[in-house]
Each structure stands twice: as structure tokens, then as C-alpha cells.
Amino acid sequence: MSWNRALDGPGTLPVTEGTALEREMEAEVASGETSRPYSVPSKHERRRSSQQDL
């Protein structure tokens, strides 16, 4: 896992890259293409509905 090395040391990535990543994540969340449950409420609602069905 080479990507773990980048996250191993704090301050390894410049602030500009961090903000760029945040902007990308925000754009993805707005488009609804992200697969993160905490940013996409629709998935959570689906889980709730499926549990009620049981």
C-alpha cells in the first residue's frame, strides 16, 4: 500500500492539494456520484426502508 506512505506523515501534502481534494469531493457530493454514506442521504434512506420491509 504505497498510498499509506503519503498519509503516514502529517504535512506531507501541500495545502493547495488538500483544498483541491476537498473541492473535488464537494463537486462529487453535489453530483451524487460519491459512494460515501455520510454524504449521500439517499443510501441511508434506502437502508431504512429495506429494514422496515423485513
N, C-alpha and C positions, 0 to 999 in steps of 0.2 A: 504494500500500500504506500505508494510514493506520495500521494496527496496528503497523507497523515503528517509527513515531514513539514509541509508548509504550515500546517495548523499547530505543529509542535511548539514553535517559539512565538511568543507574543510580539507584535510589531514587525513580523516578517513581511507582511504585505503592506504596501503604502496605503495611505488614507484614501487616495484617489481610487484605487482598485476597490476598496471597501465600499465607497459610495456608489461606484459603478455597479457593483454586485447588488447593492440594495435597490438601486433604480431598476435593475433588470428584474429582480424579484417582484418589486411593486408592479412593474409592467405585466409580468406573468400573472400575478394575482388578479389584476384588473381584467386581463383577457380570460381568466378562468382556466388557464392551461396547466396550472401547478397541481401537483398531486399531494399537496400538504393539507392535512385535515384541519389544522387550526386556522388556515387562511381561506379554506373553501367550506362554507357552512352547508352547502347543498349535500356534501357527502355525509355530514353529521346527521342531517335530517333523514337521509336515506337509511342510515343505520337505525335511527329511532323507529322509523316506520317498519323496518324489517323485524325489529324486536317485538313491536306491538302485534305483528302478524302471528308470531309464534304462539 
